[in-house]
Amino acid sequence: MTCARLGQLARPWYCPQVRWPDWWEWELELTPHVERRMEIRDFSEVNLRDMLQCAVGYRPDFVEGRYLIETTFRNRRWEVIVEPDEIDHLLVIVTAYKVES
């Protein structure tokens, strides 16, 4: 697996030294919503895991308790929305999408 780092795409917010929260290491759980999007947007669970492996940053989403993960896929910027489940210690994948310029 190779990761096209966002820094190579000249994004000013690229940060190679991300301090990931504890939930970053939790098991993943895919929602039915993201499973439908995977078909529509032509990516697999393996691709999604690769995107997370290549993530370069994160920030809070506008929905409380969710986070936007910054990554790349097929040499394009993508974002993955996650919601940590503090009770079951699962990282719930809500959706993933290509960032349009």
Backbone as CSV, one residue per row, in Angstrom:
resi,resn,N_x,N_y,N_z,CA_x,CA_y,CA_z,C_x,C_y,C_z
1,MET,0.849,-1.181,0.000,0.000,0.000,0.000,0.892,1.241,0.000
2,THR,0.559,2.181,-0.836,1.249,3.461,-0.833,0.237,4.553,-0.571
3,CYS,0.664,5.541,0.150,-0.222,6.648,0.501,0.231,7.910,-0.209
4,ALA,-0.650,8.486,-0.987,-0.373,9.791,-1.590,-0.685,10.822,-0.516
5,ARG,0.321,11.330,0.110,0.138,12.256,1.228,-0.419,13.587,0.760
6,LEU,-1.268,14.162,1.573,-1.884,15.435,1.224,-0.842,16.529,1.053
7,GLY,0.268,16.414,1.732,1.332,17.400,1.573,1.849,17.440,0.147
8,GLN,1.810,16.299,-0.518,2.230,16.243,-1.915,1.212,16.926,-2.818
9,LEU,0.011,17.131,-2.312,-1.021,17.810,-3.080,-1.075,19.293,-2.736
10,ALA,-0.057,19.771,-2.034,0.101,21.196,-1.692,-1.063,21.744,-0.872
11,ARG,-1.469,20.993,0.124,-2.521,21.467,1.019,-1.853,22.108,2.232
12,PRO,-2.185,23.351,2.552,-1.506,24.055,3.634,-1.760,23.478,5.013
13,TRP,-2.807,22.686,5.204,-3.121,22.170,6.524,-2.508,20.800,6.766
14,TYR,-1.667,20.325,5.875,-1.021,19.023,6.047,-0.167,19.021,7.304
15,CYS,-0.349,17.989,8.122,0.406,17.878,9.373,0.911,16.448,9.534
16,PRO,2.206,16.217,9.315,2.717,14.854,9.391,2.773,14.294,10.818
17,GLN,2.707,15.133,11.828,2.836,14.698,13.218,1.492,14.766,13.943
18,VAL,0.535,13.978,13.518,-0.791,13.998,14.126,-0.760,13.221,15.433
19,ARG,-1.336,13.798,16.459,-1.523,13.082,17.724,-2.953,12.540,17.714
20,TRP,-3.082,11.256,17.414,-4.399,10.645,17.287,-4.987,10.352,18.664
21,PRO,-6.294,10.498,18.808,-6.942,10.170,20.081,-7.003,8.653,20.300
22,ASP,-7.346,8.241,21.512,-7.406,6.812,21.843,-8.341,6.041,20.920
23,TRP,-9.452,6.673,20.527,-10.423,5.960,19.694,-9.883,5.587,18.322
24,TRP,-8.773,6.144,17.920,-8.197,5.839,16.612,-7.809,4.365,16.496
25,GLU,-7.505,3.725,17.621,-7.076,2.325,17.632,-8.227,1.341,17.821
26,TRP,-9.440,1.823,17.994,-10.582,0.942,18.242,-10.974,0.180,16.975
27,GLU,-11.712,-0.916,17.166,-12.265,-1.677,16.049,-13.238,-0.809,15.254
28,LEU,-13.327,-1.064,13.969,-14.239,-0.303,13.112,-15.609,-0.972,13.043
29,GLU,-16.621,-0.123,12.907,-17.974,-0.594,12.634,-18.519,0.244,11.488
30,LEU,-18.999,-0.427,10.444,-19.528,0.275,9.279,-21.039,0.422,9.414
31,THR,-21.531,1.615,9.164,-22.973,1.846,9.194,-23.589,1.407,7.861
32,PRO,-24.890,1.125,7.861,-25.556,0.829,6.589,-25.398,1.983,5.589
33,HIS,-25.366,3.211,6.104,-25.202,4.371,5.224,-23.883,4.295,4.459
34,VAL,-22.781,4.052,5.156,-21.489,4.001,4.463,-21.416,2.788,3.537
35,GLU,-22.061,1.697,3.905,-22.060,0.533,3.021,-22.758,0.845,1.698
36,ARG,-23.851,1.614,1.744,-24.513,2.037,0.501,-23.608,2.973,-0.293
37,ARG,-22.934,3.894,0.404,-22.050,4.846,-0.272,-20.860,4.141,-0.913
38,MET,-20.407,3.054,-0.306,-19.291,2.304,-0.865,-19.637,1.800,-2.271
39,GLU,-20.846,1.317,-2.444,-21.284,0.871,-3.772,-21.358,2.031,-4.750
40,ILE,-22.012,3.105,-4.328,-22.227,4.263,-5.199,-20.906,4.922,-5.584
41,ARG,-19.990,5.025,-4.612,-18.735,5.758,-4.826,-17.573,4.853,-5.209
42,ASP,-17.876,3.583,-5.414,-16.907,2.621,-5.940,-15.656,2.473,-5.074
43,PHE,-15.864,2.131,-3.787,-14.746,1.751,-2.934,-15.195,0.627,-2.013
44,SER,-14.229,-0.131,-1.530,-14.511,-1.308,-0.711,-14.116,-1.056,0.745
45,GLU,-14.408,-2.024,1.587,-13.976,-1.922,2.984,-12.456,-1.909,3.068
46,VAL,-11.810,-2.680,2.224,-10.337,-2.676,2.190,-9.843,-1.286,1.804
47,ASN,-10.451,-0.678,0.784,-10.078,0.688,0.394,-10.285,1.659,1.546
48,LEU,-11.393,1.509,2.253,-11.694,2.380,3.385,-10.640,2.232,4.477
49,ARG,-10.265,1.027,4.776,-9.213,0.793,5.782,-7.881,1.392,5.327
50,ASP,-7.585,1.278,4.045,-6.372,1.905,3.504,-6.437,3.428,3.657
51,MET,-7.608,4.002,3.381,-7.771,5.457,3.540,-7.477,5.871,4.971
52,LEU,-7.970,5.098,5.926,-7.723,5.428,7.327,-6.248,5.249,7.678
53,GLN,-5.631,4.236,7.099,-4.201,4.008,7.329,-3.373,5.186,6.803
54,CYS,-3.837,5.827,5.747,-3.121,6.934,5.125,-3.583,8.310,5.619
55,ALA,-4.438,8.333,6.620,-4.973,9.604,7.118,-3.857,10.513,7.612
56,VAL,-4.037,11.800,7.362,-3.021,12.779,7.757,-3.529,13.783,8.787
57,GLY,-4.806,13.729,9.100,-5.322,14.671,10.076,-6.790,14.444,10.357
58,TYR,-7.269,15.144,11.368,-8.685,15.070,11.709,-9.099,16.364,12.381
59,ARG,-10.409,16.598,12.387,-10.965,17.763,13.067,-12.411,17.453,13.429
60,PRO,-12.971,18.164,14.379,-14.380,17.931,14.717,-15.279,18.226,13.520
61,ASP,-16.305,17.431,13.365,-17.312,17.648,12.328,-18.333,18.646,12.868
62,PHE,-19.235,19.110,12.013,-20.258,20.036,12.492,-21.312,19.312,13.336
63,VAL,-21.411,17.983,13.209,-22.300,17.198,14.067,-21.519,16.838,15.326
64,GLU,-22.043,17.211,16.469,-21.348,16.967,17.729,-21.045,15.478,17.916
65,GLY,-19.825,15.180,18.334,-19.411,13.804,18.584,-18.828,13.097,17.370
66,ARG,-18.835,13.763,16.229,-18.272,13.180,15.012,-17.000,13.922,14.623
67,TYR,-16.163,13.211,13.848,-14.899,13.789,13.398,-14.726,13.547,11.911
68,LEU,-14.070,14.473,11.266,-13.763,14.403,9.851,-12.295,13.995,9.718
69,ILE,-12.058,12.893,9.066,-10.705,12.373,8.856,-10.249,12.783,7.459
70,GLU,-9.085,13.402,7.375,-8.520,13.865,6.105,-7.587,12.790,5.556
71,THR,-7.818,12.394,4.306,-7.032,11.324,3.715,-6.988,11.479,2.197
72,THR,-6.455,10.466,1.532,-6.455,10.423,0.073,-6.885,9.035,-0.375
73,PHE,-7.384,8.986,-1.599,-7.744,7.721,-2.239,-7.709,7.976,-3.743
74,ARG,-7.009,7.115,-4.465,-6.841,7.268,-5.909,-6.293,8.653,-6.277
75,ASN,-5.321,9.085,-5.485,-4.638,10.365,-5.697,-5.560,11.578,-5.621
76,ARG,-6.634,11.461,-4.896,-7.570,12.569,-4.676,-7.800,12.723,-3.182
77,ARG,-8.155,13.928,-2.775,-8.509,14.163,-1.375,-9.859,13.528,-1.066
78,TRP,-9.928,12.865,0.063,-11.171,12.271,0.560,-11.334,12.648,2.017
79,GLU,-12.563,12.577,2.475,-12.876,12.761,3.892,-13.728,11.594,4.349
80,VAL,-13.427,11.127,5.548,-14.167,10.035,6.168,-14.751,10.584,7.469
81,ILE,-16.055,10.427,7.644,-16.701,10.894,8.869,-16.823,9.704,9.812
82,VAL,-16.326,9.895,11.033,-16.362,8.838,12.044,-17.052,9.350,13.307
83,GLU,-17.577,8.407,14.077,-18.202,8.729,15.352,-17.741,7.699,16.383
84,PRO,-16.876,8.098,17.300,-16.416,7.157,18.319,-17.563,6.737,19.244
85,ASP,-17.696,5.446,19.451,-18.676,4.892,20.383,-17.941,4.610,21.685
86,GLU,-18.078,5.525,22.627,-17.336,5.453,23.895,-17.758,4.258,24.744
87,ILE,-18.988,3.809,24.613,-19.476,2.700,25.442,-18.886,1.371,24.978
88,ASP,-18.987,1.091,23.678,-18.500,-0.176,23.133,-17.079,-0.111,22.602
89,HIS,-16.462,1.056,22.657,-15.109,1.270,22.134,-14.995,0.825,20.679
90,LEU,-15.912,1.363,19.872,-15.907,1.131,18.433,-15.764,2.470,17.727
91,LEU,-15.072,2.459,16.608,-14.997,3.643,15.767,-15.980,3.435,14.619
92,VAL,-17.112,4.113,14.704,-18.196,3.938,13.744,-17.911,4.806,12.518
93,ILE,-17.885,4.169,11.361,-17.663,4.892,10.100,-19.027,5.309,9.573
94,VAL,-19.246,6.610,9.481,-20.537,7.141,9.063,-20.626,7.260,7.546
95,THR,-19.613,7.863,6.933,-19.588,8.012,5.476,-18.182,8.359,5.022
96,ALA,-17.971,8.325,3.717,-16.690,8.721,3.111,-17.004,9.281,1.734
97,TYR,-16.269,10.326,1.366,-16.544,10.979,0.086,-15.309,11.697,-0.425
98,LYS,-15.269,11.838,-1.751,-14.199,12.580,-2.416,-14.463,14.065,-2.210
99,VAL,-13.415,14.819,-1.925,-13.533,16.261,-1.764,-13.454,16.914,-3.135
100,GLU,-14.493,17.632,-3.458,-14.523,18.332,-4.749,-13.832,19.681,-4.597
101,SER,-13.000,20.015,-5.554,-12.257,21.289,-5.497,-13.156,22.460,-5.721
